[in-house]
Amino acid sequence: MKPIPLQLITVKLDNGDHGVFVGSPLIANKNAMQSSQVSEIWFSDIRDLPDQMKLDELMTIVHDQICQCKDSVH
């Protein structure tokens, strides 16, 4: 089985609610992390996914969303 790189991002709100977001790693190595700062954050629409969805199918959806965002940003 081929490994799929994942990154989890946990966001906590002031009211105590929190969520975990799953996606492709944004920064590949620690050296690049030191020179990177967040400039913007976008959230996709909420999508209902099948319970039995495989990880590679989920990652295809995540990848398609990332590509869609890149195409709409100029």
C-alpha positions in Angstrom: 0.0 0.0 0.0 1.4 3.4 -1.0 1.6 5.9 1.9 -0.4 9.1 1.5 1.1 12.2 3.3 -1.5 13.9 5.5 -1.5 17.0 7.7 -4.1 17.7 10.4 -4.9 21.2 11.4 -6.8 21.8 14.6 -8.6 25.2 14.9 -10.1 26.2 18.3 -12.6 29.1 18.5 -13.0 31.5 21.4 -16.3 29.8 22.4 -14.4 26.5 23.0 -15.6 24.8 19.8 -12.9 23.2 17.7 -12.5 21.3 14.5 -9.8 19.2 12.8 -9.1 19.7 9.1 -7.4 17.0 7.0 -5.4 17.7 3.9 -2.2 17.5 2.0 0.9 18.8 3.8 1.4 22.5 3.2 5.0 22.7 4.1 7.3 19.8 3.2 10.3 20.4 5.5 11.0 22.3 8.8 13.4 24.8 7.1 10.7 26.1 4.8 8.3 26.4 7.8 10.6 29.0 9.4 10.3 31.4 6.4 6.5 30.9 5.8 3.7 32.9 7.2 -0.1 32.5 6.7 -1.5 35.3 4.5 -5.0 34.0 3.9 -7.3 31.1 4.9 -10.2 29.8 2.9 -12.8 27.2 4.0 -14.7 25.1 1.4 -18.4 24.3 1.6 -19.4 21.5 3.9 -19.8 18.2 2.0 -21.5 15.0 3.1 -19.2 12.1 2.2 -20.0 8.3 2.3 -19.1 6.5 5.5 -17.1 3.9 3.6 -15.0 6.3 1.5 -11.4 5.2 1.1 -8.5 7.6 2.0 -7.3 7.9 -1.5 -10.8 9.0 -2.7 -10.9 11.6 0.1 -7.5 12.9 -0.9 -8.6 13.2 -4.5 -11.5 15.4 -3.3 -9.0 17.5 -1.2 -6.6 17.8 -4.2 -9.4 18.9 -6.5 -10.4 21.6 -4.0 -6.9 22.8 -3.7 -6.5 23.0 -7.5 -9.9 24.8 -7.7 -8.6 27.4 -5.2 -5.4 27.9 -7.1 -7.2 28.4 -10.3 -9.5 31.1 -8.9 -6.6 33.1 -7.2 -4.7 35.5 -9.5 
